[in-house]
Amino acid sequence: MKHELSLKQKQKLILTPQLYQAIHILQLNIVELRNLINKELIENPLLELNSIKNKDPDEFKKENENNTVLDEQNKNKEQENISDLLSYLGEEEFSSFSIKANINSESKLENILSYKESLQDYLLLQLRAETHNALDCKIGEYIIGNIDENGYLKISLELISRDINIDEEKILEILKLIQKFDPPGIGARNLEECLLIQERLLGFKNKNLRKIITHFLPDLAKKSFKKIAKELDVPIIEIQKMADFIKKNFDPKPGRQIPSLTETKYIIPDLIVKKRENGEYVIMENDSYFPRIRINYQYKRILDRDNESFIMNKNRPIKKKNDLQQDSKKTKEYIEEKINSAKLLIRGIEQRRKTIYRIAETLINYQRDFLDKGILFIKPLTLKEVAYKLDIHESTVSRAIHNKHIQTSRGLIKMKYLFSKGIENASENNIASDKIKKMIKNLVETENLLHPWSDQKIVDLLYLKSKIIIARRTVAKYRKSLNILPYNLRKRYIR
């Protein structure tokens, strides 16, 4: 085996930190971007909030002139204090540095958190009203602490007994007490127990109903009504009635009746689309949610001045020249690093804004019929087509629309929703898959539930009504994505 050294040329794509940051900023939604900006405002002292928003041109010009006069008046004063500023920036901590990140944000009404009672709080309140024994309260609190958001106890009595060193019989006694609390079904260890608790507390007295809950829940989920009717020796119509009764009156997740504050999530649109009186659509950026930032160029001026002019202070002793030069050099390096970081952030935000706006403009122009008339008029569109039209890479389009929302006349929708795959049609070039899904949903909603349509029947109806050629397996796939059950599980025996 021969060993030798050789040189090879090879093309390789390497992501620089600058490019990586730009890509990261592009795929952030408006909430994530705001969090990033607030974080940078804290970490980078050279960034500040830009409070100038939509000012009148004359007012802006006048303000600039006043600032120029003030700069001249404060020039000498600033030069005298510059050595203090340099030594201050050389410190490791910036605890007393004035950052305006909280301006006009802390006092907003929507930023004030309100307390909302949790499921555990609600149960503990009932526990304290029912028990006055310290031991019972201790056991009850432990049990309630292990009830999940759906209302189920997700820990065994044996494990509770081992953890708190109390007999299982005593724990079961307190559990039975908790299972009498509101909402009915709370504290159950499985679905069967949950439904039986509700059946008892709500006063439903039906032997067959209890038998179905106890022995036939899996068959009920599969809608095997014939099997249940045969086992119980009752008409199948009675099983259908009891299934409807259970669906209407029983809650398989009783804990959800007490909403949790942590589950509340807000979606804020990146763009807002409004229609003018002349029919044209206008795209507005929702940039009021996150702060505008700029570089504080007071520090930039530090880099442009001569070091010797900064250290002339008659009231202070002058350091040795070498020490002063060393301190000044470190300070300048720090300021340059933070300025470059701030520039990259501002440039990335601006690039993100332009890219998202261009893509949104293309989408709105192309999907105008959807905005005017509804989902049945959405057109097929791919990422590749938009990328080609805007002369950008397909991955850039994918990142730009990732988790972004637009507020339209059709409601708050994801940008991704405006992209739809196409299927060839006998009368048109192609038709959007979302349109076909809507047509399938409409067909199922209008079908006779005593004799629901099979997937093959839906295929035939789509061709008969709209000349759409589609495979049965594609209909099945779209039906599943719409959470529509197969025809045999949609079948009913009574209306």
C-alpha positions, 0 to 999 in steps of 0.5 A: 500500500502506497502512501502519498500526499496530494492536493485536491480542489473541492467546492464546499458550502460553508455557513459563516456566522453572518449568514447563519444569523441571517437565516435564523432571523428569516425563519423567526415569526414576529413573537420570536423576533421580538424576544430576540430583539429584547435579548440583544437590547440587554446584551448589547449596550450599543443598541437602543430603541428608535423612538422616531416613528412616522414623524412629520418631515418638517418636524423631523427636520426641525428636530435635527437642526435642534440636535445639531445646535445641542451637539455644538453646545455639548461638544466641550462637555462631552470631551471632558467626560470622555475618559470617564466613559472609556473607563466605564466601558472597560468594566465587565458589568453594565448594571447601571447602563441605561437601556430603554428596552422597557419603554412603552412596554411595561405599562401596556394593559395587555402586558399585565398578567392576570391570575387564572385558577388552575385545575389543581387550585379548584380541586384543592379548594374542594378538598379543604372544604371536605377534610379537616384532618391533616393526614387526609389533606396531605394524602389529598394534596399528593393525589391532586398534584399527580392529576394531569390536565385531562383529569386522570391520576397518572400514578399508581396507589402502590407508588403513592403508598411507597412515597408517603409511607401510608397504607393503600386502603387509606389512599384509596379512601381519599381518592374516592372522596376526590372522585366525588368532586367537580367536574364529574369524572375527575381523579379516574385512573382510566377511561372506563372508571372516568365514565362510570364515575360520571354515570353514578354522579349524574344519576344515569340508571341504565343497566345496558349503559353500564354494561357498554361502559364496562365491557364494550368500550373498544367496540363502541370506539370502532362503532361495532354496533352489531356486535354489541347489540348481539352480545346484549340481545337488544336492537341495534337502534338501541345501541346507536341511541346509547352511543349518541347519549354517551357522546352527548352527556359524558366527557372523556377528559373532564379536566379540560373543563377547567382551562389552564393559563399555561395553555393560552397561546396567542398568534400575532400576524406578521402581515395584515392584508386589507382590501381598498374600495377600488378592489386592490389589496394592500399589504401592511407590515405588523412591525408595531409589535416589536421595537425598532432599534438603531445603533447609538453612534455616540460610541461610534464617535469615540472610535473616531477621536484621538486618544490623547484628547480623551485623557486630558482632564485637569481634575484627575491624575493622568495614567501612564501612556502605555496603560492608557493606550492599552485601555483605549485599545481594549475599549475600542475593540469592544465597541467595534465588536458590538457595533458589528454585531448590531449592524448584522442584527439590523441588516438581518431584520431588514432583509427578513422584512423585505423577503417576507413582504416580496413573497407575501405580495406574490402570494396575494396577487396570485391567490386573489380569487381565493381572497375574494371568493373563498377556498374553492377558488384557491389555485395550485402554487409551489415553493419552486414557482415563487422562488423562480419568480422572485429569483431566490432559492426555494429554501429561502421561501420555505424559511420565510413562510415558516410559522408566519401568519397573515391577517386577511378578510378570510381570517388569520391564515398561515402563509403556507396555506396559500401554497397548494399542490395541484392535480390534473383535471379533465377540464382545467390544467390542474386544480388545487388539492385544498379545493378538492379537500373542501369538495370532499368535505362538502360531499360528506356533510351532505351525504345520507348517514344511513347510507354514507358514500365510500371512497370510490363513490366519492371518486365517481361523484368528483368526476361526475360533478367537476370532471376531476380525475383522482385515485381512490387512495388519494381520496382516502388520504385527503379524507384522513387529513380532514379527520373524516372517518371511513364510510363504515364508521360514519354509518348510522342506524337512526337519524 
